[in-house]
Amino acid sequence: MLTTASVPDPDKVAYWNNAVSRALVPMTVAPRDDGPFNGRIATDRLGYLQVSTMEADAERVSRTPALIARSSEALVAVGVQVSGTATFIQDGRRAEVREGDLVVYDTTRPYFFDYPQRFTAHVFQLPRHMLRVPDSDIRQVTGNAIGTGDGFGAMLLPFLATLASSAEGYPPAVADRLAGNVVDLFATLIAERAHPDGTDTDTTRSHLLMRVRDHINRNLGDPNLSPEGIARTHRISVRYLHRLFQGEATTVGRLIQQRRLEECSRELARRGGTTPTVSAVAQRWGFVNPAHFSRAFRAAYGVSPREWRNLRTAQDDGGRSAAVISAPGTVPRAAADARGADRPVTGLPPSRA
């Protein structure tokens, strides 16, 4: 928390300029009134997401090319106008921001805020590359006020307000997961606003599919990971989620199981001091039923999880350690030799023809 409360009046403006630049990005702040100036800003982090709440008297904020040159990281920010109003300018567009509105802005390009009276705002900042959306889409959204009275904005505003008020209370693992969810939501917001008529469908689908895959990879250890939960997180229907995967040669459920099995196979084959039990590895990657895990693992790799782990010490004819294959459907040579055949395993019963 940085505040001007205990700063002498003659020094408050200079202190506030430094405080805001340290908490957010370098910028110039000029009070609109001649009287004593007061402001405070509180900042927390959720993984790579920074959450700040700023309350201050009427002011003008400028981010100039010279100040941009002092910044080392490209950030995208989403501002939530909690109270008061603002005029926002970026990329040649001017927006009148009212209470409850959102604004998206890019810190690598100049922008300007004018707050005509005392105000409160939440500011969410994250590395631009984490959004995985085209820069052209971001440019189409900046300089606009996004209303939150209905549609996607109406769902997003309460979530952001709750997150800003409780950011400091989350443990690191939960904070990282929340940051990933916020990125998904912001990327969806930008895509929705950049393509309101549904154009560029292939690009939007590709980005959404990428975010879904990333979400699955980050939540493999959650036994409740399911198509229903994934669809709910990304604000899409389960039916549309399945449609996304129609051209992917797999289904959502199969992808989840495949990725879990891959992580289990890697961990079971890892050399090291402490060797976890098979059941501990299975539970860590979201399998709650040991019997189901064992059947699924054998169907994918042709051997049991325990046999797979023992293969890391197996020797091939050349004296080298047998390779451990982490892609389901293929058995290491040592396992195939042990079974009397050197062949890929498909998980299907052999032909009886």
Legacy VTK file of the C-alpha trace (Angstrom):
# vtk DataFile Version 3.0
C-alpha trace
ASCII
DATASET POLYDATA
POINTS 353 float
0.000 0.000 0.000
1.418 3.389 -1.028
-0.424 6.468 0.223
0.063 10.204 0.458
-1.651 10.306 3.872
1.524 10.978 5.880
3.383 12.923 3.180
3.705 16.752 3.602
1.413 18.637 1.230
4.234 20.207 -0.850
5.670 16.739 -1.553
2.488 14.811 -2.256
2.392 15.237 -6.042
6.006 14.157 -6.478
5.450 11.221 -4.112
2.306 10.174 -5.996
4.052 10.298 -9.370
6.759 8.013 -8.045
4.284 5.685 -6.313
2.091 5.171 -9.375
5.099 4.696 -11.667
6.548 2.088 -9.311
3.289 0.221 -8.831
2.152 0.241 -12.475
4.396 1.596 -15.267
6.272 4.900 -15.592
3.778 7.713 -16.182
3.226 11.374 -15.402
0.403 12.400 -13.057
-0.817 16.008 -12.832
-3.545 17.062 -10.339
-6.508 18.858 -11.864
-7.073 21.044 -8.780
-4.868 23.446 -6.849
-5.711 22.157 -3.368
-3.976 19.389 -1.414
-3.756 16.131 -3.362
-4.428 12.708 -1.869
-4.130 9.240 -3.315
-3.388 5.657 -2.433
-2.622 2.527 -4.403
-2.549 -1.088 -3.201
-0.880 -3.797 -5.288
-0.862 -7.597 -5.071
0.271 -10.370 -7.390
-1.419 -13.542 -8.582
1.435 -15.330 -10.295
2.288 -13.280 -13.379
-0.891 -11.177 -12.979
-0.590 -7.909 -11.046
-3.735 -6.540 -9.404
-3.822 -2.924 -8.210
-6.543 -0.747 -6.717
-6.042 3.005 -7.032
-8.038 5.756 -5.325
-7.091 9.396 -5.923
-8.274 12.960 -6.346
-8.973 14.414 -9.805
-5.912 14.006 -12.021
-4.548 13.614 -15.542
-2.319 10.649 -16.367
0.004 10.509 -19.392
2.111 7.670 -20.740
4.512 9.206 -23.284
7.035 7.636 -25.703
9.872 8.803 -23.455
8.320 7.027 -20.473
7.623 3.916 -22.562
11.334 3.744 -23.383
12.035 3.309 -19.654
9.930 0.127 -19.474
11.479 -3.249 -20.183
8.333 -5.378 -20.485
5.352 -5.268 -22.828
2.172 -5.356 -20.751
-1.544 -5.322 -21.447
-3.730 -3.713 -18.790
-7.446 -3.914 -18.087
-8.873 -1.070 -16.026
-12.162 -1.325 -14.155
-13.812 1.989 -13.289
-15.170 1.377 -9.774
-16.287 4.949 -9.045
-16.050 8.290 -10.812
-15.578 8.738 -14.551
-12.665 9.087 -16.937
-11.769 10.071 -20.457
-9.382 7.575 -22.032
-7.370 8.035 -25.246
-5.186 5.492 -27.070
-4.486 4.647 -30.709
-6.370 7.717 -31.893
-9.621 6.748 -30.154
-11.324 8.565 -27.309
-13.648 6.845 -24.835
-15.836 8.206 -22.062
-15.528 5.692 -19.246
-18.361 5.452 -16.749
-18.671 3.623 -13.471
-18.596 -0.121 -14.103
-16.944 0.142 -17.529
-13.762 -1.668 -18.591
-10.909 -0.343 -20.709
-8.111 -2.360 -22.318
-4.797 -0.653 -23.030
-1.321 -1.560 -24.203
1.549 -0.105 -22.160
3.890 -0.139 -25.177
1.920 2.659 -26.859
1.094 6.149 -25.529
-2.170 6.662 -23.672
-3.925 9.329 -21.606
-6.465 9.270 -18.745
-8.372 12.299 -17.467
-10.242 11.820 -14.164
-12.375 14.935 -13.540
-13.227 14.047 -9.928
-12.062 11.681 -7.211
-12.189 8.101 -8.439
-11.422 4.465 -7.680
-10.187 1.985 -10.279
-8.868 -1.571 -10.387
-5.962 -2.187 -12.764
-4.991 -5.702 -13.930
-1.621 -5.964 -15.690
-0.132 -9.028 -17.360
2.619 -9.750 -19.911
1.214 -9.238 -23.381
2.611 -12.534 -24.697
0.548 -14.482 -22.133
-2.671 -13.507 -23.922
-1.696 -15.334 -27.119
-3.916 -13.065 -29.225
-2.783 -11.098 -32.291
-1.506 -7.589 -31.694
-3.985 -6.409 -34.339
-6.867 -7.634 -32.140
-5.524 -5.745 -29.119
-5.232 -2.563 -31.205
-8.883 -2.842 -32.215
-10.014 -2.987 -28.590
-7.867 -0.220 -27.068
-9.340 3.263 -26.834
-12.857 1.910 -26.247
-15.025 1.739 -23.150
-16.492 -1.732 -22.684
-19.831 -1.712 -20.926
-20.585 -4.366 -18.327
-24.339 -4.024 -18.201
-24.964 -7.187 -20.214
-23.283 -9.950 -22.174
-19.782 -11.155 -21.401
-18.896 -7.956 -19.535
-21.731 -8.504 -17.068
-20.210 -11.873 -16.097
-16.650 -10.559 -16.023
-17.123 -7.489 -13.800
-18.192 -9.259 -10.555
-15.355 -11.761 -10.927
-12.736 -9.019 -11.344
-14.149 -6.997 -8.447
-13.995 -10.027 -6.135
-10.499 -10.896 -7.325
-9.219 -7.367 -6.685
-10.601 -7.320 -3.144
-9.142 -10.691 -2.152
-5.957 -11.076 -4.224
-3.669 -11.176 -1.202
-5.409 -14.141 0.390
-4.643 -16.903 -2.140
-1.842 -19.472 -1.760
0.654 -19.593 -4.669
-0.820 -22.653 -6.383
-4.331 -21.165 -6.364
-2.984 -17.753 -7.435
-1.272 -19.263 -10.483
-4.449 -21.059 -11.492
-6.526 -17.906 -11.068
-4.032 -15.943 -13.170
-4.452 -18.480 -15.968
-8.227 -18.164 -15.760
-8.015 -14.363 -15.921
-5.822 -14.598 -19.017
-8.411 -16.860 -20.655
-11.180 -14.390 -19.824
-9.247 -11.365 -21.102
-8.312 -13.156 -24.320
-11.961 -14.080 -24.849
-13.020 -10.481 -24.184
-10.521 -9.138 -26.725
-11.502 -11.699 -29.364
-15.199 -10.966 -28.835
-14.699 -7.203 -29.172
-12.250 -7.424 -32.065
-14.574 -9.682 -34.110
-18.151 -8.820 -33.104
-19.542 -9.975 -36.449
-17.935 -13.414 -36.198
-15.269 -12.748 -38.857
-11.845 -14.358 -38.662
-13.505 -17.491 -37.319
-10.522 -19.754 -37.963
-8.153 -17.495 -36.033
-10.551 -17.137 -33.127
-11.133 -20.907 -33.040
-7.380 -21.553 -33.106
-6.730 -19.214 -30.199
-9.603 -20.643 -28.169
-8.406 -24.177 -28.830
-4.915 -23.179 -27.713
-6.292 -21.725 -24.495
-8.345 -24.860 -23.836
-5.296 -27.079 -24.322
-3.263 -24.831 -22.029
-6.023 -24.986 -19.424
-6.036 -28.783 -19.593
-2.251 -28.938 -19.187
-2.367 -26.637 -16.165
-5.139 -28.588 -14.449
-4.261 -32.232 -15.126
-3.907 -32.894 -11.404
-7.498 -31.836 -10.733
-9.595 -35.036 -10.620
-12.680 -32.935 -11.422
-11.265 -31.695 -14.735
-14.039 -32.371 -17.232
-15.548 -31.047 -20.474
-18.317 -29.400 -18.448
-15.873 -27.528 -16.217
-13.653 -26.539 -19.147
-16.641 -25.169 -21.064
-17.838 -23.249 -18.013
-14.396 -21.701 -17.453
-14.170 -20.523 -21.076
-17.785 -19.293 -21.204
-18.736 -21.641 -24.029
-21.184 -24.512 -24.292
-20.100 -28.138 -23.932
-21.400 -28.736 -27.434
-19.208 -25.986 -28.866
-16.209 -27.321 -26.907
-16.637 -30.714 -28.556
-16.967 -29.022 -31.953
-13.569 -27.369 -31.386
-11.990 -30.818 -31.237
-13.723 -32.306 -34.274
-10.648 -31.682 -36.428
-8.140 -32.708 -33.756
-8.380 -36.504 -34.153
-9.321 -36.808 -30.476
-11.995 -35.827 -28.000
-11.697 -33.638 -24.911
-11.994 -36.618 -22.584
-9.408 -38.650 -24.487
-6.992 -35.719 -24.542
-7.269 -35.314 -20.766
-6.551 -39.017 -20.201
-3.734 -39.061 -22.759
-1.983 -36.100 -21.181
-2.385 -37.581 -17.695
-0.906 -40.870 -18.842
2.003 -39.070 -20.494
2.832 -37.220 -17.274
2.506 -40.413 -15.230
4.781 -42.295 -17.615
7.436 -39.587 -17.404
7.315 -39.483 -13.615
7.406 -43.261 -13.252
10.421 -43.450 -15.561
12.305 -40.646 -13.844
15.561 -41.620 -12.161
16.224 -40.160 -8.747
16.579 -40.723 -5.018
13.026 -40.987 -3.713
10.753 -43.170 -5.832
7.043 -42.342 -5.422
4.522 -45.147 -5.301
2.474 -45.875 -8.389
-0.715 -44.812 -6.606
0.886 -41.511 -5.506
1.873 -40.719 -9.093
-1.603 -41.609 -10.342
-3.303 -39.378 -7.784
-0.922 -36.501 -8.488
-2.068 -36.488 -12.112
-5.793 -36.764 -11.475
-6.472 -40.527 -11.398
-8.608 -41.321 -8.346
-9.239 -45.001 -9.072
-6.037 -47.138 -9.025
-7.666 -49.996 -10.932
-8.874 -47.648 -13.677
-5.428 -46.065 -13.885
-3.730 -49.451 -14.203
-6.104 -50.566 -16.966
-5.755 -47.298 -18.882
-1.953 -47.356 -18.566
-1.690 -50.960 -19.771
-4.039 -50.239 -22.690
-1.861 -47.305 -23.761
1.624 -48.705 -23.109
1.213 -52.464 -23.110
2.667 -52.939 -19.618
1.542 -52.182 -16.096
2.685 -48.950 -14.409
5.018 -50.939 -12.132
6.538 -52.807 -15.070
6.995 -49.520 -16.888
8.899 -48.076 -13.941
11.152 -51.165 -13.754
12.044 -50.786 -17.440
14.191 -47.737 -16.684
16.934 -50.084 -15.487
16.527 -52.570 -18.344
19.480 -52.986 -20.693
19.254 -53.437 -24.447
21.630 -55.580 -26.493
24.088 -52.699 -26.885
24.426 -52.165 -23.140
22.555 -48.880 -23.138
19.471 -48.144 -21.023
16.273 -48.896 -22.840
14.530 -45.820 -24.190
11.432 -44.743 -22.353
8.673 -43.780 -24.737
6.221 -41.258 -23.320
3.738 -41.236 -26.189
0.819 -43.610 -25.526
0.506 -46.384 -28.088
4.183 -47.411 -28.306
6.074 -49.899 -26.144
9.835 -49.684 -25.461
11.870 -52.474 -27.063
12.635 -54.004 -23.657
8.924 -54.338 -22.930
8.175 -55.729 -26.371
10.959 -58.301 -26.038
9.600 -59.279 -22.646
6.212 -59.845 -24.252
7.700 -61.867 -27.068
7.040 -59.359 -29.814
8.415 -56.017 -30.941
5.279 -54.248 -32.078
3.264 -51.094 -31.335
0.373 -51.430 -28.929
-2.937 -49.958 -29.973
-4.926 -50.810 -26.889
-7.178 -53.098 -28.967
-7.356 -56.877 -28.540
-5.370 -58.907 -31.103
-7.192 -60.095 -34.174
-8.608 -63.632 -33.935
-8.763 -64.060 -37.671
LINES 1 354
353 0 1 2 3 4 5 6 7 8 9 10 11 12 13 14 15 16 17 18 19 20 21 22 23 24 25 26 27 28 29 30 31 32 33 34 35 36 37 38 39 40 41 42 43 44 45 46 47 48 49 50 51 52 53 54 55 56 57 58 59 60 61 62 63 64 65 66 67 68 69 70 71 72 73 74 75 76 77 78 79 80 81 82 83 84 85 86 87 88 89 90 91 92 93 94 95 96 97 98 99 100 101 102 103 104 105 106 107 108 109 110 111 112 113 114 115 116 117 118 119 120 121 122 123 124 125 126 127 128 129 130 131 132 133 134 135 136 137 138 139 140 141 142 143 144 145 146 147 148 149 150 151 152 153 154 155 156 157 158 159 160 161 162 163 164 165 166 167 168 169 170 171 172 173 174 175 176 177 178 179 180 181 182 183 184 185 186 187 188 189 190 191 192 193 194 195 196 197 198 199 200 201 202 203 204 205 206 207 208 209 210 211 212 213 214 215 216 217 218 219 220 221 222 223 224 225 226 227 228 229 230 231 232 233 234 235 236 237 238 239 240 241 242 243 244 245 246 247 248 249 250 251 252 253 254 255 256 257 258 259 260 261 262 263 264 265 266 267 268 269 270 271 272 273 274 275 276 277 278 279 280 281 282 283 284 285 286 287 288 289 290 291 292 293 294 295 296 297 298 299 300 301 302 303 304 305 306 307 308 309 310 311 312 313 314 315 316 317 318 319 320 321 322 323 324 325 326 327 328 329 330 331 332 333 334 335 336 337 338 339 340 341 342 343 344 345 346 347 348 349 350 351 352
